[in-house]
């Protein structure tokens, strides 16, 4: 995919003295007192801002925060805590500008301002062209650096990119595009995908899309239970979707037709109830009883999957293999996570639970790329072209 990189503009000296508008993802969690409880997204936004400042630009940054009602600014919707944290990280003042769409605020090269929650602007979510044009008029260069919003065609993510004099990808978004392209469009083979979660229905289109591309499709969690039903195995009272057995069988058949496979668990870890202190029992997959609840893959299955991953050329990972939050049912996820960490394959991982598992086992440095966007990552796995990717590619072509 061809697109303009902000880093290239900076290196060529095309940013000095320009007004740069950065759409970042600063949607961080706040407690009841308005204090930031986790600032990863803010820290991830700093490289693009610093790049612009170092290149001599006048920098404006905006983001959404929460789910505000357009046109109604409540205190809890304000980016004020984010402005304070950005000022600390950048080591310079970061004024917060309200009612910014029509400009009127002073901004000189070397300065940065934070524009108040963009979702407060009427017409933002519907990508109102008039609003997008007013935003575009504020800048010389628009920088999209918020992969977490790349699947949404909103005024500050898509519309502005259509009308700004120059539209480009910031370092965070560019890294996402590069990693996803490497994993899905130009993968080293074998390409193995891990798709896990509670329901097949939420990831059916992903499974169907990947079944046409991958050499191995590993399923886990409640999704694996539905595939076990499709393979004729008992699952007791485990979470599953019996009405989607036909779809699961179709995915298995599509893989088989390409000489690929969906490995079905041969052993599982069961419990009488869903609880951290529930007794865990390893059983052969054929021996699951009517009162058993499957909460993890078994050690034989985990070892088999780990061996498969060591032979992969590319690994795409979305979702834990079991209830990894409970230590008694975390072995499968940990075994697979550590196999990914050991593998020489290029690996890309995304999704909130997946990132939590990566953090739990301390393998951040061993995963090739950790995606910052949940919904956007899933839509790419579905085979969709994200709006942000489409508009940036179109603008790059002129």
C-alpha positions as CSV (number, residue, x, y, z in Angstrom):
1,X,0.0,0.0,0.0
2,X,1.4,3.4,-1.0
3,X,0.9,6.3,1.4
4,X,2.8,9.4,2.4
5,X,4.8,9.1,5.6
6,X,5.1,12.0,7.9
7,X,8.7,11.0,8.8
8,X,9.7,11.4,5.1
9,X,8.2,14.9,5.0
10,X,10.2,15.8,8.1
11,X,13.4,14.4,6.7
12,X,13.0,16.4,3.5
13,X,12.5,19.6,5.4
14,X,8.9,20.0,4.2
15,X,7.4,20.5,7.6
16,X,9.4,23.6,8.9
17,X,7.1,26.5,9.5
18,X,4.0,24.5,8.6
19,X,0.8,24.0,10.7
20,X,0.5,20.3,11.4
21,X,-2.7,18.7,12.6
22,X,-2.2,15.3,14.3
23,X,-5.2,13.0,14.9
24,X,-3.9,10.9,17.8
25,X,-5.6,8.3,20.0
26,X,-5.5,9.7,23.5
27,X,-8.6,7.9,24.7
28,X,-7.2,6.9,28.1
29,X,-9.1,5.5,31.1
30,X,-9.9,8.0,33.9
31,X,-11.1,7.4,37.4
32,X,-14.0,9.1,39.1
33,X,-11.9,12.1,40.0
34,X,-10.7,12.6,36.4
35,X,-7.2,11.1,37.0
36,X,-5.6,9.1,34.2
37,X,-5.2,5.5,35.4
38,X,-3.2,4.2,32.4
39,X,-1.3,6.4,29.9
40,X,0.1,4.0,27.3
41,X,-1.8,5.7,24.5
42,X,-0.5,9.1,25.5
43,X,3.0,7.9,25.6
44,X,2.6,6.2,22.2
45,X,1.5,9.5,20.7
46,X,4.6,11.4,21.8
47,X,6.9,10.3,18.9
48,X,4.7,11.9,16.2
49,X,4.3,15.1,18.2
50,X,8.0,15.3,19.0
51,X,8.8,14.6,15.3
52,X,6.7,17.5,14.3
53,X,8.2,19.9,16.9
54,X,11.7,18.9,16.0
55,X,11.0,19.5,12.4
56,X,10.0,23.1,13.2
57,X,6.2,22.8,12.9
58,X,3.4,24.5,14.7
59,X,1.5,21.5,16.1
60,X,-2.1,20.9,17.0
61,X,-3.3,17.6,18.3
62,X,-6.7,16.2,18.9
63,X,-8.4,13.0,20.0
64,X,-11.7,11.6,21.1
65,X,-12.2,10.7,24.8
66,X,-15.0,8.4,25.9
67,X,-18.5,8.6,24.3
68,X,-19.6,12.2,24.6
69,X,-22.8,13.7,23.2
70,X,-22.0,16.0,20.3
71,X,-22.4,19.6,21.2
72,X,-22.5,18.9,25.0
73,X,-19.2,19.2,26.9
74,X,-19.3,17.7,30.4
75,X,-16.3,17.9,32.6
76,X,-15.7,14.1,32.3
77,X,-15.4,14.5,28.5
78,X,-12.6,17.0,28.6
79,X,-9.1,16.3,27.5
80,X,-7.7,18.5,30.3
81,X,-6.0,15.6,32.2
82,X,-4.4,14.5,28.9
83,X,-3.1,18.0,28.2
84,X,-1.4,18.0,31.6
85,X,0.2,14.6,31.0
86,X,1.3,15.5,27.5
87,X,3.0,18.7,28.9
88,X,4.9,16.5,31.4
89,X,6.0,14.0,28.7
90,X,7.0,16.8,26.2
91,X,8.6,19.1,28.8
92,X,6.7,22.1,27.5
93,X,3.3,23.8,27.9
94,X,0.4,22.1,26.1
95,X,-2.6,24.6,26.2
96,X,-6.0,23.0,25.8
97,X,-8.1,24.8,23.2
98,X,-11.9,24.7,23.3
99,X,-14.2,25.6,20.4
100,X,-11.3,25.3,18.0
101,X,-12.9,24.4,14.7
102,X,-13.0,27.9,13.3
103,X,-9.4,28.6,14.5
104,X,-8.7,31.9,16.2
105,X,-6.0,30.5,18.5
106,X,-2.4,31.5,18.4
107,X,0.1,28.9,17.4
108,X,3.8,29.4,16.4
109,X,6.4,26.9,15.2
110,X,7.8,24.9,18.1
111,X,4.5,25.2,20.0
112,X,1.9,22.5,20.5
113,X,-1.7,22.8,21.6
114,X,-4.3,20.1,22.3
115,X,-7.7,20.6,20.7
116,X,-10.6,19.6,22.9
117,X,-12.3,16.3,22.5
118,X,-13.1,16.1,18.7
119,X,-16.3,14.1,19.3
120,X,-17.9,17.2,20.9
121,X,-18.1,18.7,17.5
122,X,-21.5,18.4,15.9
123,X,-21.1,16.2,12.8
124,X,-17.9,14.4,13.8
125,X,-19.2,10.9,13.9
126,X,-21.2,11.3,10.7
127,X,-18.2,12.8,8.9
128,X,-20.0,16.0,8.0
129,X,-18.2,17.5,5.0
130,X,-18.6,21.0,6.1
131,X,-17.0,20.2,9.5
132,X,-14.2,18.3,7.8
133,X,-13.4,21.3,5.5
134,X,-13.2,23.6,8.5
135,X,-10.8,21.3,10.2
136,X,-8.7,21.0,7.1
137,X,-8.5,24.7,6.8
138,X,-6.6,24.8,10.1
139,X,-3.6,23.1,8.8
140,X,-1.0,22.6,6.0
141,X,-0.4,18.9,6.8
142,X,-2.8,16.4,8.3
143,X,-1.2,13.5,10.2
144,X,-3.3,10.4,11.0
145,X,-1.6,8.6,13.8
146,X,-4.5,6.9,15.5
147,X,-4.8,3.3,14.3
148,X,-7.4,2.6,16.9
149,X,-9.8,4.9,15.0
150,X,-8.6,3.8,11.5
151,X,-11.8,1.7,10.9
152,X,-14.0,4.8,11.5
153,X,-14.8,7.3,8.8
154,X,-15.3,10.4,10.9
155,X,-14.6,14.0,10.3
156,X,-11.3,14.1,12.2
157,X,-10.1,10.7,10.8
158,X,-11.3,10.6,7.2
159,X,-13.0,13.8,6.1
160,X,-10.1,16.1,7.0
161,X,-7.7,13.7,5.1
162,X,-9.8,14.4,2.0
163,X,-9.5,18.2,2.2
164,X,-6.2,18.9,3.9
165,X,-3.4,20.1,1.5
166,X,-1.3,17.1,2.5
167,X,-2.5,13.9,4.3
168,X,-0.1,11.4,5.6
169,X,0.5,8.6,8.1
170,X,2.2,9.3,11.4
171,X,4.9,6.9,12.8
172,X,2.4,4.8,14.8
173,X,-0.1,4.3,11.9
174,X,2.7,3.7,9.4
175,X,4.1,1.0,11.7
176,X,0.7,-0.6,11.9
177,X,0.3,-0.6,8.1
178,X,3.8,-2.0,7.6
179,X,3.2,-4.8,10.1
180,X,-0.2,-5.8,8.8
181,X,1.1,-5.8,5.2
182,X,4.0,-8.0,6.2
183,X,1.7,-10.4,8.1
184,X,-1.2,-10.7,5.8
185,X,-0.3,-9.5,2.3
186,X,3.4,-10.6,2.1
187,X,3.7,-13.3,4.7
188,X,6.6,-15.7,5.2
189,X,5.0,-19.1,5.0
190,X,3.7,-21.1,6.8
191,X,1.2,-18.4,7.9
192,X,-0.5,-19.5,11.2
193,X,-3.4,-17.5,12.7
194,X,-4.7,-17.9,16.3
195,X,-8.3,-16.7,16.7
196,X,-9.8,-17.2,20.1
197,X,-12.6,-15.7,22.1
198,X,-16.0,-16.5,23.6
199,X,-18.1,-16.6,20.5
200,X,-17.8,-17.8,16.9
201,X,-20.5,-15.3,16.0
202,X,-18.3,-12.3,16.8
203,X,-15.4,-13.6,14.7
204,X,-17.1,-15.6,12.1
205,X,-16.2,-13.3,9.2
206,X,-12.6,-13.3,10.4
207,X,-12.5,-17.1,10.5
208,X,-14.0,-17.2,7.0
209,X,-11.5,-14.7,5.6
210,X,-8.5,-16.3,7.2
211,X,-9.5,-19.8,6.0
212,X,-8.8,-18.6,2.5
213,X,-5.3,-17.3,3.4
214,X,-3.6,-19.1,6.2
215,X,-1.8,-22.5,6.4
216,X,-3.0,-23.2,9.9
217,X,-5.9,-21.8,11.9
218,X,-5.7,-22.3,15.7
219,X,-9.0,-21.7,17.5
220,X,-9.4,-21.2,21.3
221,X,-11.8,-20.4,24.1
222,X,-15.5,-20.7,23.4
223,X,-14.8,-20.7,19.7
224,X,-12.8,-23.9,20.1
225,X,-15.7,-25.5,21.9
226,X,-18.0,-24.8,18.9
227,X,-15.4,-26.3,16.6
228,X,-15.2,-29.4,18.9
229,X,-18.9,-29.8,18.5
230,X,-18.5,-29.5,14.8
231,X,-15.9,-32.3,15.0
232,X,-18.4,-34.5,16.9
233,X,-16.8,-34.2,20.3
234,X,-18.6,-33.7,23.6
235,X,-18.3,-30.3,25.4
236,X,-20.5,-30.8,28.5
237,X,-21.9,-27.5,29.7
238,X,-19.1,-25.4,28.1
239,X,-19.7,-22.1,26.4
240,X,-20.5,-22.7,22.7
241,X,-22.8,-21.8,19.9
242,X,-24.4,-25.0,18.6
243,X,-26.4,-23.1,16.0
244,X,-23.1,-22.2,14.3
245,X,-21.7,-25.7,14.0
246,X,-22.4,-25.6,10.3
247,X,-20.4,-22.5,9.8
248,X,-17.5,-24.0,11.8
249,X,-17.6,-27.1,9.6
250,X,-17.6,-24.9,6.5
251,X,-14.4,-23.2,7.8
252,X,-12.8,-26.6,8.5
253,X,-13.7,-27.8,5.0
254,X,-12.4,-24.6,3.4
255,X,-9.1,-25.2,5.1
256,X,-9.0,-28.8,4.2
257,X,-9.6,-28.1,0.6
258,X,-6.4,-26.0,0.6
259,X,-4.4,-28.7,2.3
260,X,-4.5,-26.7,5.6
261,X,-6.2,-27.6,8.9
262,X,-7.9,-26.4,12.0
263,X,-6.3,-28.4,14.8
264,X,-9.0,-29.6,17.2
265,X,-8.1,-30.0,20.9
266,X,-7.2,-33.6,21.8
267,X,-7.2,-32.8,25.6
268,X,-8.8,-30.1,27.7
269,X,-8.9,-28.7,31.2
270,X,-12.3,-28.8,32.7
271,X,-14.0,-27.6,35.9
272,X,-17.5,-28.0,37.4
273,X,-17.9,-24.2,37.5
274,X,-16.5,-20.9,36.2
275,X,-14.4,-19.8,39.1
276,X,-10.7,-19.1,40.0
277,X,-10.8,-21.6,42.8
278,X,-12.7,-24.3,40.8
279,X,-10.8,-27.7,40.7
280,X,-9.1,-28.2,37.4
281,X,-9.0,-31.6,35.8
282,X,-7.3,-32.6,32.5
283,X,-9.4,-34.9,30.3
284,X,-9.1,-36.4,26.9
285,X,-11.4,-34.4,24.6
286,X,-13.5,-37.5,24.0
287,X,-14.1,-37.9,27.7
288,X,-15.7,-34.6,28.6
289,X,-18.7,-35.2,30.9
290,X,-22.1,-33.6,30.7
291,X,-21.4,-31.5,33.8
292,X,-17.9,-30.4,32.7
293,X,-17.0,-26.9,31.7
294,X,-14.0,-26.6,29.4
295,X,-11.8,-23.6,30.5
296,X,-8.5,-24.3,28.8
297,X,-6.8,-26.6,26.2
298,X,-4.9,-29.5,27.7
299,X,-1.1,-30.0,27.9
300,X,-0.9,-32.3,25.0
301,X,-2.8,-29.9,22.8
302,X,-0.8,-27.0,24.0
303,X,2.5,-28.8,23.3
304,X,1.3,-29.7,19.8
305,X,0.3,-26.2,19.0
306,X,3.6,-24.9,20.4
307,X,5.5,-27.2,18.1
308,X,3.4,-26.0,15.1
309,X,4.2,-22.4,16.0
310,X,8.0,-23.0,16.1
311,X,7.7,-24.0,12.4
312,X,5.7,-21.0,11.3
313,X,7.0,-18.2,9.2
314,X,4.4,-15.7,10.2
315,X,2.0,-15.7,13.2
316,X,-1.1,-13.6,13.7
317,X,-2.5,-13.8,17.2
318,X,-5.9,-12.6,18.5
319,X,-7.3,-14.0,21.7
320,X,-6.2,-16.2,24.6
321,X,-6.6,-20.0,24.4
322,X,-8.4,-20.3,27.7
323,X,-9.4,-18.4,30.9
324,X,-5.9,-17.2,31.4
325,X,-7.0,-14.8,34.2
326,X,-7.4,-17.9,36.4
327,X,-4.0,-19.5,37.0
328,X,-5.4,-23.0,37.0
329,X,-6.7,-22.5,33.4
330,X,-3.8,-20.4,32.1
331,X,-1.4,-23.1,31.0
332,X,-2.6,-23.3,27.4
333,X,-2.3,-19.5,26.8
334,X,1.1,-19.3,28.5
335,X,2.4,-22.3,26.5
336,X,1.3,-20.7,23.2
337,X,2.5,-17.3,24.2
338,X,6.0,-18.5,25.1
339,X,6.1,-20.5,21.9
340,X,5.4,-17.3,19.9
341,X,8.1,-15.6,21.9
342,X,10.6,-18.3,21.0
343,X,9.6,-18.6,17.4
344,X,11.8,-17.1,14.7
345,X,8.5,-16.2,12.8
346,X,7.4,-12.6,12.4
347,X,4.5,-12.3,14.9
348,X,1.7,-9.7,15.2
349,X,-0.7,-9.6,18.0
350,X,-3.8,-7.5,18.7
351,X,-6.9,-7.2,20.9
352,X,-7.2,-6.3,24.6
353,X,-7.2,-9.8,26.1
354,X,-4.2,-10.7,23.9
355,X,-2.3,-7.7,25.1
356,X,-3.1,-8.5,28.7
357,X,-1.7,-12.0,28.2
358,X,1.4,-10.7,26.6
359,X,1.9,-8.4,29.6
360,X,1.2,-11.2,32.1
361,X,3.9,-13.4,30.6
362,X,6.4,-10.5,30.0
363,X,7.0,-11.3,26.3
364,X,6.4,-7.8,24.8
365,X,10.0,-7.7,23.5
366,X,9.6,-11.1,21.8
367,X,6.5,-10.3,19.8
368,X,7.3,-8.9,16.4
369,X,4.6,-6.2,16.5
370,X,1.8,-5.4,19.0
371,X,-1.1,-3.7,17.4
372,X,-2.6,-0.7,19.2
373,X,-6.1,-1.0,17.8
374,X,-8.7,-3.6,18.8
375,X,-11.6,-3.0,16.4
376,X,-9.3,-1.8,13.6
377,X,-7.1,-4.9,14.0
378,X,-10.1,-7.2,13.8
379,X,-11.4,-5.5,10.7
380,X,-8.1,-6.0,8.9
381,X,-8.2,-9.7,9.8
382,X,-11.7,-9.8,8.3
383,X,-10.2,-8.6,5.0
384,X,-11.7,-5.2,5.1
385,X,-9.9,-2.1,3.8
386,X,-10.0,0.5,6.6
387,X,-11.2,4.0,5.7
388,X,-8.0,5.6,6.9
389,X,-5.9,3.3,4.7
390,X,-8.1,4.0,1.7
391,X,-8.1,7.7,2.0
392,X,-4.4,8.0,2.6
393,X,-3.6,5.7,-0.3
394,X,-5.9,7.8,-2.5
395,X,-4.3,11.0,-1.5
396,X,-0.9,9.6,-2.1
397,X,-1.9,8.8,-5.7
398,X,-2.9,12.4,-6.1
